[in-house]
Amino acid sequence: MKDPQNIAVIGVSGYTGFELAKILLRHPQAKSLTFYVRAAQGSHCLSELFPRLRGWGQAPVRALSVDAIARSEAGTAFLATPHEVSAELAPQLLDAGLRIIDLSGAFRFRNAETFRQWYRLPTPHAARLSEAVYGLPEFYSEQIAHARLIANPGCYATSVILAVRPLADAGYIGSGSSVVCDCKSGATGAGKELRRDLQFAELAENFKAYNLFSHRHTPEITEHTGLPESQVVFSTHLLPLARGILSTIYVTLGEPQSAESVESLFRKTYAGRPMMRIWKAGTLPELQHVAHTNFADIGFALDSSGRRLVIVSCLDNLGKGAAGQAVQNFNHLPGVEEQTGLQ
């Protein structure tokens, strides 16, 4: 079996790919790193593509070739590629004996029809969906450690699931009551695609909702909280800043609870999880607390009736929402501490 600490990274031109490169270049368990891109632009070294990395980004850059990756010593491949590209490449790399961490949405669902419906893309990878493990280590670390294919979660989905699942698992949520997930993200979450709505003049001094009742992270949230879609109201908004997600989640509890019991539930759920930070009852995290980190911060307020609960869940969409979480998942492959290279 190939050494998982020899790493191939496919795709580095996007915000997530570049963030992943920065983390892996400093990771103590990355024995070797090679970056594969469709257009190397004559570059042979990562620092030639990204002058910001001069002096420490000396990893080689190669033209993308599945055969070249298969012949290399790489045991792990990170796919920071579009959904349809991951769907094409991952099965070939699995057949070549590599373990895959895919940062796209291609393998997040067991049901190919779910992917087709929400992403409106073909499913040439349908036969491999059952092999994928959902890469949320706070809940699936044992499966991740033995997985050959890890599907990194969506950024919004990570923020919501971490906040809601403990309540759902404990039976705290009122039967039939709506769980309102009101989420805001920085513009890097939309990627580097040239779009009018992502231009500076459209973003600056503006704030807007988008993809209501149609956001692709919806089925991740329902599948991994156990809540039916009819009970979840998931709204997404674009903030005029680069990075960060703040989700404000409104929950009606089935039975009155004390603030102490709610805080205890979160602390018990995430005991020993190094990337989770639970705030004291009544105190709330902010985006500046998680920017450029892999932490997920959760705070809450409970009204005097003990039934109306508001949770604030914060993370960096490029960190815990993408590249950082991918490395957190990778750490389980060689069996090192989950937070290695992330603090």
C-alpha positions as CSV (number, residue, x, y, z in Angstrom):
1,M,0.0,0.0,0.0
2,K,1.3,3.5,-0.9
3,D,2.3,5.9,1.9
4,P,-0.6,8.3,2.5
5,Q,1.9,11.0,3.5
6,N,3.1,11.3,-0.1
7,I,0.5,13.7,-1.4
8,A,-0.8,14.7,-4.8
9,V,-3.0,17.8,-5.0
10,I,-5.1,18.2,-8.1
11,G,-6.3,21.8,-8.5
12,V,-4.7,24.8,-6.9
13,S,-6.0,27.8,-8.8
14,G,-9.1,28.3,-6.8
15,Y,-9.4,29.9,-3.3
16,T,-9.9,26.5,-1.7
17,G,-7.0,24.9,-3.6
18,F,-4.6,27.8,-2.6
19,E,-5.7,27.6,1.0
20,L,-5.0,23.8,1.0
21,A,-1.6,24.4,-0.5
22,K,-0.7,26.9,2.2
23,I,-1.7,24.4,4.9
24,L,0.0,21.4,3.4
25,L,3.3,23.2,2.7
26,R,3.7,23.6,6.4
27,H,2.2,20.2,7.5
28,P,4.8,18.1,9.4
29,Q,3.3,14.8,8.1
30,A,3.5,15.7,4.4
31,K,6.6,13.8,3.3
32,S,6.2,14.9,-0.3
33,L,3.9,17.3,-2.2
34,T,3.2,17.5,-5.9
35,F,0.6,19.8,-7.4
36,Y,-1.2,18.9,-10.6
37,V,-2.9,21.6,-12.8
38,R,-4.5,21.7,-16.2
39,A,-2.6,24.8,-17.2
40,A,0.8,25.1,-15.6
41,Q,1.5,28.3,-17.7
42,G,5.1,27.2,-18.0
43,S,5.6,27.0,-14.2
44,H,7.5,24.1,-12.7
45,C,7.3,25.2,-9.0
46,L,4.3,26.4,-7.0
47,S,6.0,29.7,-6.1
48,E,6.2,30.5,-9.8
49,L,2.4,30.3,-10.0
50,F,1.9,32.1,-6.8
51,P,4.7,34.7,-6.0
52,R,3.3,35.0,-2.5
53,L,4.8,31.6,-1.8
54,R,8.4,32.5,-2.7
55,G,10.8,31.2,-0.2
56,W,8.5,28.4,1.1
57,G,6.3,27.2,-1.7
58,Q,8.9,25.1,-3.6
59,A,6.7,22.1,-4.3
60,P,6.7,20.9,-7.9
61,V,3.9,21.7,-10.3
62,R,3.0,19.2,-13.0
63,A,0.5,19.0,-15.9
64,L,-2.5,17.0,-14.8
65,S,-2.1,13.4,-15.8
66,V,-3.9,10.5,-14.1
67,D,-1.2,8.1,-15.4
68,A,1.6,10.2,-13.9
69,I,-0.2,10.4,-10.5
70,A,-0.8,6.6,-10.6
71,R,2.9,6.0,-11.4
72,S,4.1,8.4,-8.7
73,E,4.7,7.5,-5.0
74,A,1.6,9.4,-4.0
75,G,-0.7,7.6,-1.6
76,T,-3.2,10.4,-1.0
77,A,-4.8,12.7,-3.6
78,F,-6.7,15.9,-2.6
79,L,-9.1,16.9,-5.3
80,A,-9.7,20.7,-5.2
81,T,-11.6,20.5,-8.5
82,P,-15.1,21.2,-9.8
83,H,-17.8,18.6,-9.0
84,E,-17.8,17.2,-12.5
85,V,-14.0,16.9,-12.6
86,S,-13.9,15.1,-9.3
87,A,-16.6,12.7,-10.5
88,E,-14.4,11.8,-13.4
89,L,-11.0,11.7,-11.7
90,A,-11.7,10.1,-8.3
91,P,-12.7,6.6,-9.7
92,Q,-9.6,6.4,-11.8
93,L,-7.3,7.4,-8.9
94,L,-9.1,4.9,-6.6
95,D,-8.4,2.2,-9.1
96,A,-4.7,3.2,-9.1
97,G,-4.6,2.6,-5.3
98,L,-4.7,6.1,-3.9
99,R,-6.9,7.3,-1.1
100,I,-9.0,10.3,-2.1
101,I,-10.1,13.4,-0.2
102,D,-12.5,15.2,-2.5
103,L,-13.4,18.9,-1.7
104,S,-16.2,19.0,-4.2
105,G,-19.8,17.9,-3.8
106,A,-19.5,14.9,-6.1
107,F,-19.4,12.2,-3.4
108,R,-21.4,13.7,-0.5
109,F,-24.5,11.7,-1.2
110,R,-25.2,7.9,-1.3
111,N,-28.0,8.4,-3.8
112,A,-27.0,9.4,-7.3
113,E,-30.4,11.0,-7.8
114,T,-29.8,13.4,-5.0
115,F,-26.7,14.6,-6.7
116,R,-28.4,14.9,-10.1
117,Q,-31.4,16.8,-8.6
118,W,-29.4,19.3,-6.6
119,Y,-26.3,19.8,-8.7
120,R,-27.9,19.2,-12.1
121,L,-24.9,17.3,-13.3
122,P,-24.5,13.7,-14.7
123,T,-23.3,10.9,-12.4
124,P,-20.6,8.9,-14.1
125,H,-19.4,8.1,-10.6
126,A,-22.6,6.7,-9.3
127,A,-21.1,3.2,-8.7
128,R,-18.5,4.6,-6.3
129,L,-20.9,6.7,-4.1
130,S,-21.3,3.9,-1.6
131,E,-17.5,3.9,-1.0
132,A,-17.5,7.5,0.2
133,V,-17.4,8.5,3.9
134,Y,-18.7,12.0,4.8
135,G,-15.7,13.9,6.1
136,L,-17.1,15.5,9.2
137,P,-14.6,14.1,11.8
138,E,-16.6,15.3,14.8
139,F,-19.1,12.6,14.0
140,Y,-17.3,10.1,11.6
141,S,-13.7,10.0,12.6
142,E,-13.6,6.2,13.0
143,Q,-15.0,5.7,9.4
144,I,-12.7,8.4,8.0
145,A,-9.6,6.6,9.4
146,H,-10.3,3.6,7.3
147,A,-11.8,5.2,4.2
148,R,-10.4,5.2,0.7
149,L,-12.7,8.0,-0.4
150,I,-13.6,10.9,1.8
151,A,-16.2,13.5,0.8
152,N,-15.3,16.8,2.4
153,P,-18.6,18.5,3.6
154,G,-19.9,21.8,2.3
155,C,-19.1,25.0,4.2
156,Y,-22.6,26.0,5.1
157,A,-23.5,22.3,5.9
158,T,-20.6,22.0,8.3
159,S,-21.7,25.2,10.2
160,V,-25.3,24.0,10.5
161,I,-24.8,20.3,11.2
162,L,-22.3,21.0,14.0
163,A,-24.9,23.3,15.7
164,V,-28.1,21.3,15.1
165,R,-27.1,17.6,15.3
166,P,-26.4,17.5,19.0
167,L,-30.0,18.8,19.6
168,A,-31.5,16.4,17.1
169,D,-29.7,13.4,18.5
170,A,-30.7,14.3,22.0
171,G,-34.4,14.7,21.0
172,Y,-34.4,18.3,22.1
173,I,-36.1,19.8,19.0
174,G,-39.8,20.2,19.1
175,S,-41.7,17.8,16.9
176,G,-42.9,19.5,13.8
177,S,-41.3,22.8,14.6
178,S,-39.2,24.6,12.0
179,V,-35.5,24.9,12.4
180,V,-34.5,28.1,10.7
181,C,-30.9,28.2,9.6
182,D,-30.1,31.8,8.6
183,C,-26.5,31.7,7.2
184,K,-24.1,34.3,5.8
185,S,-20.9,33.8,4.0
186,G,-18.0,35.7,2.6
187,A,-17.5,35.9,-1.2
188,T,-14.7,33.3,-1.5
189,G,-17.4,30.7,-0.9
190,A,-18.7,31.4,-4.4
191,G,-15.3,30.6,-6.0
192,K,-13.2,32.4,-8.6
193,E,-15.6,32.2,-11.5
194,L,-16.0,35.5,-13.4
195,R,-19.5,36.6,-12.5
196,R,-21.1,40.0,-12.5
197,D,-22.7,39.5,-9.0
198,L,-19.2,38.8,-7.5
199,Q,-17.6,42.0,-8.9
200,F,-16.4,44.5,-6.3
201,A,-19.0,47.1,-7.2
202,E,-21.8,44.6,-6.7
203,L,-20.5,43.3,-3.4
204,A,-19.2,46.4,-1.6
205,E,-21.8,48.1,0.6
206,N,-24.3,45.4,-0.3
207,F,-25.8,42.3,1.4
208,K,-28.2,39.9,-0.3
209,A,-29.9,36.5,0.0
210,Y,-29.5,33.9,-2.7
211,N,-30.6,30.3,-3.7
212,L,-33.5,30.2,-1.2
213,F,-35.0,26.7,-1.1
214,S,-32.5,25.6,-3.7
215,H,-29.0,25.7,-2.1
216,R,-27.0,22.5,-2.8
217,H,-26.0,22.1,0.8
218,T,-29.6,21.5,1.8
219,P,-29.5,17.6,1.4
220,E,-26.3,17.4,3.4
221,I,-27.9,19.2,6.3
222,T,-31.0,17.0,6.3
223,E,-29.1,13.8,5.9
224,H,-26.7,14.5,8.7
225,T,-29.0,16.0,11.2
226,G,-31.8,13.5,10.6
227,L,-34.3,16.3,10.1
228,P,-36.8,16.1,7.2
229,E,-36.5,18.8,4.6
230,S,-40.0,20.1,5.5
231,Q,-38.7,21.0,9.0
232,V,-35.6,22.9,7.8
233,V,-35.7,26.5,6.5
234,F,-32.2,27.1,5.1
235,S,-31.4,30.6,3.9
236,T,-28.1,31.8,2.5
237,H,-26.7,35.3,2.2
238,L,-23.6,36.9,0.6
239,L,-21.6,39.2,2.9
240,P,-19.3,42.0,1.5
241,L,-16.2,40.4,2.9
242,A,-13.7,37.7,1.8
243,R,-14.1,34.8,4.1
244,G,-16.1,33.5,7.1
245,I,-19.5,31.9,7.8
246,L,-21.9,33.0,10.5
247,S,-25.0,30.9,10.9
248,T,-27.8,32.0,13.2
249,I,-30.1,29.1,13.9
250,Y,-33.5,29.3,15.5
251,V,-34.9,26.3,17.3
252,T,-38.0,25.6,19.3
253,L,-37.3,22.9,21.9
254,G,-39.9,20.2,22.7
255,E,-39.5,20.5,26.4
256,P,-38.1,23.5,28.5
257,Q,-34.4,23.2,29.1
258,S,-31.9,25.2,31.2
259,A,-29.0,27.1,29.7
260,E,-26.8,24.8,31.7
261,S,-28.3,21.7,30.1
262,V,-27.9,23.0,26.6
263,E,-24.3,24.0,27.2
264,S,-23.6,20.7,28.8
265,L,-25.0,18.9,25.7
266,F,-22.7,20.7,23.4
267,R,-19.7,20.2,25.6
268,K,-20.4,16.5,26.0
269,T,-21.0,16.0,22.3
270,Y,-17.7,17.7,21.4
271,A,-15.5,16.6,24.3
272,G,-12.1,15.7,22.9
273,R,-12.7,17.4,19.5
274,P,-9.9,19.8,19.2
275,M,-11.4,22.0,16.5
276,M,-14.6,22.7,18.4
277,R,-14.9,25.7,20.8
278,I,-18.1,25.9,22.8
279,W,-18.9,29.3,24.3
280,K,-20.5,29.8,27.7
281,A,-24.3,30.2,27.7
282,G,-25.3,33.7,26.6
283,T,-22.0,34.5,24.9
284,L,-21.7,34.5,21.1
285,P,-18.9,34.1,18.7
286,E,-18.0,36.4,15.8
287,L,-16.4,36.0,12.5
288,Q,-13.2,37.7,13.6
289,H,-12.8,34.9,16.2
290,V,-12.5,32.2,13.6
291,A,-11.0,33.9,10.5
292,H,-7.9,32.1,9.1
293,T,-8.4,29.2,11.6
294,N,-9.8,25.7,11.4
295,F,-12.0,26.2,14.5
296,A,-15.8,26.0,14.6
297,D,-17.2,28.2,17.4
298,I,-20.7,27.6,18.8
299,G,-22.5,29.9,21.2
300,F,-26.2,30.3,22.1
301,A,-28.9,32.2,23.9
302,L,-32.0,30.6,25.5
303,D,-35.1,32.6,26.4
304,S,-36.8,32.7,29.8
305,S,-39.3,30.0,28.8
306,G,-36.5,27.5,28.2
307,R,-37.9,26.6,24.8
308,R,-36.7,29.3,22.3
309,L,-33.1,28.7,21.5
310,V,-30.9,30.8,19.2
311,I,-27.5,29.3,18.2
312,V,-24.7,31.1,16.5
313,S,-22.2,28.9,14.7
314,C,-19.1,30.5,13.2
315,L,-16.3,29.1,11.0
316,D,-13.9,30.2,8.2
317,N,-15.4,28.9,5.0
318,L,-11.9,28.2,3.5
319,G,-10.7,26.7,6.8
320,K,-13.1,24.4,8.7
321,G,-15.5,24.9,5.8
322,A,-13.1,23.5,3.2
323,A,-9.3,23.2,3.1
324,G,-8.7,23.0,6.8
325,Q,-11.3,20.3,7.3
326,A,-9.8,18.4,4.4
327,V,-6.5,18.4,6.2
328,Q,-8.2,17.5,9.5
329,N,-9.6,14.4,7.6
330,F,-6.2,13.6,6.1
331,N,-4.7,13.5,9.6
332,H,-6.7,10.4,10.3
333,L,-5.1,8.5,7.5
334,P,-1.5,8.3,9.0
335,G,-3.1,8.3,12.5
336,V,-1.7,11.6,13.8
337,E,-3.5,14.0,16.0
338,E,-6.6,15.5,14.3
339,Q,-5.3,19.1,14.7
340,T,-1.8,18.5,13.3
341,G,-0.8,21.3,11.0
342,L,-3.9,23.3,11.8
343,Q,-3.0,25.3,14.9
